[in-house]
């Protein structure tokens, strides 16, 4: 079997694996919603490319290279939510009489040729079409377009390397921070205006040149080789059960003993967030995203509208709950049989999860201090959306405990398989992110900011203080269909 045949076989098997997953039949409506979302995003990207193209006609055709670093940074962070590592299905093939080099290289090439890398063509194609019609030679236009797309393929390899390293050690978070801060040094040395001008001149002169193309070729080769060797070594050590065990002395958290069984499950939530790779990555991702939005809102005028300010305030508070509670009870699905041996174990777990995610809100509250100091957020608005999160949003997200029946690996590794969302999860996520914002905007428009946020505080506090009632209701409904849920957990382990 040559490499081309191996590549086609792996690609076909990945598609079949996704279609045969137990959650596939439940995801058809979710796929429709996803396609609608992608359609709206495509329109937005095309509009950006069109506006930039009209502004670049007549001598400023290479303006695209000045904003390309911003697009690359956005693309890097977007991949955390959309791109899987190429080792998704490598484990079975490592046990077959196939060269490991060939397998890893095929998966890496598959990632480089992924349709996800074509996303930014929705910006570039309208842009270069307009500047080409404005007088730019066709050969130059195609060359610049290919260079731009090449950079995003390099970005895919860069993301693959960083994501793999972060999965092994949290200290590798410093790598992308250092790399993305280096281009900003001229802004600090020369000042914002002159530094930005020099930075643009540098990209104008070198982004589309023979030297630049040579650098891109070297980067592509280096990242490909490093990714191939790294992922091959990690996958092989995992199959051989050679993973390094890091025994740490974890704090006993003894002060939670006074809360009985709920306190014990609260300890479990805290230790899972620290030890579990899958959960830990979500919290790290949240820290990056919330910090980024905090700085953007505090030091720029990017989001000035009433709706956008309210939306990003709620988003920062609800992020940790939304990305974790949408899969509520999925980790527990691995040992659900043990939990069902004692009455009301599930209820105590739900209470522990609720208290834990209420405590987690301290993190975004501290990270959002800059927008409060700069005047973008008011203290009253912060309090309102904290209580909306602990009340309305958590009330909606915890409903998924009744219907989720797909187990989540306790410790996702390099060869772990991705997870799918069902329709109800998608609908509730959309409600959590948008319904409270719409309510908040309507209230503040009708009654003013102060009275509107006070009413929002009252609504959120009502749901928060009655959490014992609706958690008990969720528990009762879970027990009514627990046989169906247990069967689903068993099927997806």
N, C-alpha and C positions, 0 to 999 in steps of 0.2 A: 504494500500500500504506500503510494507516494504522498507527499505533503498535501497536495491539492485534494486528493481523495479523502485524506484524514480530516482536512478542514471542512469539506462538505458534509462528511459524516457527523462531525461534532456539532456543526450548525443545525443539521436536521434533528439530531438527538435532543438538543436544547429546546427546540420548538416543540417536539413531542413531549418532553418532560413537563413543560409549562401547561400544555393542553391536558395532560393526564393528571395534573394536580387535583386533589379533591375539592379545592376551592374554585376551580376554573368555572364550573357551571354557575356558581353563585356570583361571579364577577362580570357577567355580560352587561348588566345595567351599569355597573361601575366603569366598564370600558367605554360605554357610550358617553357617560359624563366626562371621562378623561379626554375623549376625542373632542368633545365640545370645548373643554378648557384649552386643549392644544390649539383648536381653531381660533379662539379669541386671542391667545398669545401670538399665534402666527400673524394675525391682522395687526397686532401691536408692533411686532418686529418689522413687518413690511412698511408700516407707517414711519417708523424710526429711520429705516434705510432710505425711504423716499425723501423725507425732510432733509436728511443729511446730504443726499445726492443733489437736491436743488440748491443747497447752500454751498456745495463744493464745485459747481460748474464754473468754468472760465479761469482756470489756473490754480485752483486749490484742490485738485483731484486726490492728492495724497494726504488729505486731512484725515482720512480714515485711520491712518497709522498713529495719529496722535491720541485717538480714543480707544485704539485696539487694546492697550494694557488694561483699561477699565473693563472692557468686554471679557478679556481673558480671566480676570479676577472673579467677575460675576459667574462666568462659566465654571470655574473651579468649584465655587461653593454650591452651584446648582447641581453639580454632579453627585454631591453627597445624598441628594434625595432621588436621583434618577439612574445613576450608573452603578451596576454591580461589578465587583471585581471579576477578572477573567477566570479565576479559579473556582467559579460557581459549581461546576460539575466535574472537576478534575479527579476527584478521589477514586471513582470506579475505574478510570482509565489508567491510573498509576499501578493498578494490580494486574493489568493486561500486558502482553508481550509487545508493547509499543514504547519507543524511545521517549523518555520523559522530556527531553529537549523539544522533540517534535510536538508533543501535547501542549506544553506551556507556550511555545511560540505560536501555535495555532490559536490558542485562546487570546493571546495578546494581539495578534493580527485581527481576530474577530472584534476585539474592542476598538481597534483603530478604524475598522471599516463599519462600525456601528452607525445606524441611522441617526443616533443621538448627536454625532459629530457634524451632521448636516444642518442642525438647527439654526446656526447663525448665518447660513446662506440666505435665510429669509431677510436678513439685514443687508448682506453684501450684494446679492443679485440686483435688487432694485437700485442700490447705490451706484454700482458700476454700470448698470444699464443706462442710467441718467447721465453719468459723467462721460460715458462712451458716446451717447447721442450729442453731448455738448462739445465734442471735439477731441477727446482722448483716443489715441490709436487703439484699434481692436486688440493687437498683440500685447500692448502694454496693459490694457484692461484685463485680459485673461491672465497675464502673468501676476498682476496684483491680486486678482481674485484667488488664484491658486496658492499664493503665498499666505493670504489671510486664512484660507481653509487649512493649510499645512500647519499653521500655528495652533489651531484648535486640535488637530490630531496630536501634536506635541503636548498640548495641555492635557489630553486624555491620558497619555503615558505618564505625565507628571503627577496627575491626580492618583493614578494607579499606584505609583511608588509611595506617595505620601500616605494614602489610605492604608496601604499594607503595613507601613512602618508604624503608624499610629495604633493599628490593631495590636502590635507587639509591645509598644511602650508609649505611655502618654507623653514622655519627654520629647518625642518627635514632633509635637505640636509646634515647637520652636522653629522647625525647619521652614514651613511656609510663611511664618511670621517674619523671619529674617529675610527671606527671598522677596516678599512683597513690600517690605519696608525699604529695601535698597534703592529702588527707583525714586523714592520720596526724599532721599538725602539732599538732592539739589534744592528742593523747596525749603529745607531747613537752613542750608548754608547760604544761599543767595536771596532768600525771601520768596514768598509765594508767587508774586507776579514774574519776576525775572527767572526764578527757578523753573516755573512752569513753561516759560518761553524757551529756555535752554533744553528742557526735557522734550518738548515738541520738536525742536530743531534736530535733536539727536535721532529721534524716531523717523523724522522726514528723511534724514541723510542716510540712515543705515538699515531701516526696516526693509526697503525694497532695493537691494544692491547685491552685487556678487558676494561681498563679504557677509552680508546678512544671510544669503542663501547657503553659503558654506557653513555658517554657524548653525543654521537650522538643521542641516544634514548631520552635523556632528552631534547635536543635541538628540536628534531622533535615534541615531545609532547607539549613543551612550545609554539613553533611557530604555531602549528596547533590550539591550544586553543586560543592564542592571535588573530590570524587571524580570526578565527570563530567569536569571540565576537566582534571584531572591525568592521568587514565588515557587520555583522548582524545589529549592532547599526547604522552604517552610512546609510545603505540601508533603514532601517526602518524610520530613521529621514527624509530621502529624500522623501519617499512615503507620510509621514505625513506632508510634507512641513515645517519641523522644522529646515531647514538649517539656520545657523547663518548668519545674514547680517552684513557685515563689511563696514560701510559707511566711506569712506575716502575722505578727501579734496584733490581732484586731481587738479594739477596745470592747469591753464587756457591755458598755452602755447600761450600767447597773441601775441608773435612776429610773429606767423604764420598767423595772421589776414591779413597782407598786401598781402598775396598770394591768396586771394579770396577763391573760391570754392576748389581749389587744396589744399590750406592750411587747410581748414576745414576737408577734407578727410585725410590729413596727420596727423592731430590731432587724428582722429578716429583710424588710424593705430597705433599710439603711445599708445593711451589709451587701445586699444585691446590687444596689446602685454603685457601691465601691468596687466590688469584685467582678461583677458580670460585664464582660466586654461589650455585649450588645447594648445594655442599658447605659454603660459608662460613655459610649460613643455618642449617644443621644444627648446626654447632659453636656458633653464637650461641645457638640455642635450647637446646642442652645446657647452656651456661653459666648461663642463666636458671634452668632446671629444677633443676640440681644445687645451685646457690646457694640456691634457695628451699627445697628439702628439707633442706639443711644447716642453715639457720636454724630451720626448723620443728623439726627433731630436737634441735637444741642448746638452744633456749629455750622449748619447749613440751613438754607431756606427751601430745601427740596420738597418737603411736605408741609404746605401751608393751609390746605383746606380743612374744614371742620371734620369732614368724614374721614380723611386720611389720618389726621392726628389722633382721632378717637380709635381708628382701626389699629394703628401701630402700637398705641398704648395697651389695648386689650391683647393684641398679638403677643407682645413681650411677656405679659403675665400668663397667658393661657398656653404658651408654647410647650413648656415641660409637661403639662398635663395632657395636651392634645397628642403629642407624639408617643407618649407612654400609655395613657389610659385608653387610646383607641384599640389597643391590644390587651385590654384588661382581662385577667384570668388566663391569658395565653401562656405565660411562663408556668403558672400553677397547674396547667393542663398536663405537665410532665409527671406530677405526683398527685393528681386529683383523687385517685382511689384512696390514698392515705388521708386526705383532708375530709373525705366523706365518712370516715369511720367515727367521727365525733360530732354530736349535734351542735349546730350553729358555728362550726369552724369557719364556714364561708362568710358568715356575717361578721365575725371578728376580723377576718382578712380584709373585707370591704371597709370596715371602720379604720383599720390600720393604714390602708392605702389612702383613704380620705385625709386622715390627719397628716400623713407624710407629705402629700402633695400640697396641703395647706402650708406646711412649714417650708416647703421648697420655694414658695412665693417670696420669701425673704431675699433670695438671690436676685430676681429681676427688680425688686424694689430698691436694692442697693445700686444695681447697675444703671438704673434710670434716674439717679440723682442729677447727672449733668443736664438733661432736658428740664428738670424741675428748676434748677438754678438759673438756666438760661431763659426761663419763662415759657417754654413751649408746653409743658405740662403743669397743671395746678395740683396742689396737694389734695384738694377735694376730688379731682378727677382720678388721681392715683388710688385713693381710698375706694372710690366708686367701682373702679374696674378690678380691684383686688377682691371686693365682696361679690361682684358679678362673677368672677372666676370661681371663687369657692362656693357660690350659690348656683346660678343658672348653668354655667358651663360644666361644672363637675356633675351637676344633676343630670345633664344630657349625656355626658361621657360615661358615667357609671351605669347607664341603662344598657350599655353594650355587654356588661357582665352576664346578662341574661342570654344573649344571643351568640356571643363569641364561642366557637367550639373548635378552633384550630390552635394547636399548641405551638409555642415559640421556643426554639432551642435556648437552653439556660445559658449557654456560653458560645455564641457564634464565633467560628474560627475562619481561617482562610477558605476552607472547603465547605463552609456552611451554605445552605440553600436560602434564597430569598423568600419573602413572605408576600402574600397577596391580600388585598382588601376586598371585603364584600360590599354590597351596595349600601347597607345600613351604616357601615362605618363611614363611608364617603358622605352620605347625607348628613349624619350627625356632625362630622368635621366641618362641613360647610355651615351648618346652623350655628355651631359654636363660634366660628370666626366672624360671622356676619350679622346674625340676628341681634345679639346684644349691642353691636355698634349702631345698627339701624334704630333700635329702641333709644339708645343714648342720644343720637343726633336729633331724633324727633322730639324728645323731652327737652333737650337744651334749646332747640329752636322755638318751641312753644312757650316755655317757662323761663328761659334764660339759663346761663351756665350754672349758677349757684343752686337754684331750685331744681333744675333738671338733674344735676348730679346727686342732690339730696334724695330725690325720688328714686334714682337708680340705686343708691345706697340702701334705701329701705327695701327695695325688691330683692337685691342680693342678700341682705341680712336675713330676710324672711326665709329664703331657701337655705342659707347657711345654718341658721339656728334650728331648723327642722330637719337637719341631715339624718338624725336617728330614725325619723319616720320614713323618709323615702329610701334609706338604705335597707330598712326592714322590709319594705315593699319589694325592693329589688331581690333581696334574699329569698322571699317567699316565691316569687316568680321563677327564680333560678331553680329552686327545689322542685317546682312543678314539671320542669323539663330537664331535670338533671341526667336522666338516662340518655336522652338524645345528645346532650352536651358531652357526656363521658364517652359515648361512642365516637363522636367527632374528634375528641382529644386523642383517643387511642389510634384512630386512623391516620393522624397527622404527626405522630411522634417521629 
